[in-house]
Amino acid sequence: HMIHLGAIILRLPPSATTTAAILLHQYCSCHSLLGEFSLLEIVMAAVLLASKVEESGRRVRDVVNVYHYLYTHHIRRFKYRPFEYVEGEYYE
């Protein structure tokens, strides 16, 4: 669901959205979600990598801003704060 919402806002083609879902599935099958990265960080990485692989590249700044917007306005049910280490350099 988070991949799809972010892909809509970023205007990614369906092939990039599908690739992001596959990358997320592959990561989750090999690693625990209780590890050092939050689910939101893993989703952002999958979307960014999929956009580059499918040659519809988006900037890191754009992906971070979109998922920060989604987190603050739509995904508040998560109990962690994924953007504590970002110091405003992506928002300018």
C-alpha positions in Angstrom: 0.0 0.0 0.0 2.8 2.4 0.9 4.6 1.6 -2.4 1.5 2.3 -4.4 0.7 5.6 -2.7 4.2 6.9 -3.1 4.3 5.8 -6.8 1.1 7.7 -7.5 2.5 10.9 -6.1 5.9 10.4 -7.8 4.1 9.6 -11.1 6.0 6.3 -11.5 4.9 4.0 -14.3 3.3 0.7 -13.3 6.5 -1.2 -14.2 8.5 0.7 -11.6 5.8 0.2 -9.0 5.8 -3.6 -9.7 9.6 -3.6 -9.5 9.5 -1.8 -6.2 7.0 -4.4 -4.8 9.3 -7.3 -6.0 12.4 -5.7 -4.4 10.5 -5.2 -1.2 9.3 -8.8 -1.2 12.8 -10.1 -2.0 14.3 -8.0 0.9 11.6 -9.2 3.3 12.2 -12.8 2.4 15.9 -12.6 3.2 15.9 -10.2 6.2 13.8 -9.6 9.3 11.6 -6.5 9.4 12.7 -6.1 13.1 16.2 -5.3 12.1 18.1 -2.0 12.0 15.9 -0.4 9.3 12.2 0.6 9.6 9.7 -0.6 7.0 9.3 2.9 5.7 13.0 3.2 5.0 13.0 -0.1 3.2 10.0 1.0 1.1 11.7 4.3 0.2 14.9 2.4 -0.9 12.8 0.0 -3.0 10.9 2.8 -4.7 14.1 4.7 -5.4 16.0 1.7 -6.7 13.0 0.6 -8.8 12.7 4.1 -10.4 16.4 3.9 -11.3 16.2 0.4 -12.7 13.1 1.2 -14.8 14.8 4.3 -16.1 12.2 6.7 -14.7 14.6 8.0 -12.1 13.5 10.2 -9.3 15.8 12.2 -7.0 16.4 10.9 -3.5 15.1 14.3 -2.2 11.8 13.7 -4.0 11.3 10.2 -2.6 12.1 11.3 0.9 9.8 14.3 0.7 6.9 12.1 -0.7 7.2 9.5 2.1 7.6 12.2 4.7 4.3 13.7 3.5 2.7 10.3 3.5 4.0 9.5 7.0 2.8 12.8 8.5 -0.6 12.9 6.7 -1.7 9.3 6.1 0.5 6.7 7.8 0.4 7.8 11.4 -0.5 4.3 12.7 3.2 3.4 12.7 4.9 3.8 16.1 8.4 4.9 15.0 9.8 8.2 13.8 11.7 7.4 10.6 13.0 10.9 9.8 14.8 11.8 12.9 18.2 11.9 11.2 17.3 14.2 8.4 18.3 17.7 9.2 16.2 19.7 6.8 18.6 19.4 3.8 16.0 17.5 1.8 13.2 19.9 2.4 14.8 23.0 0.9 
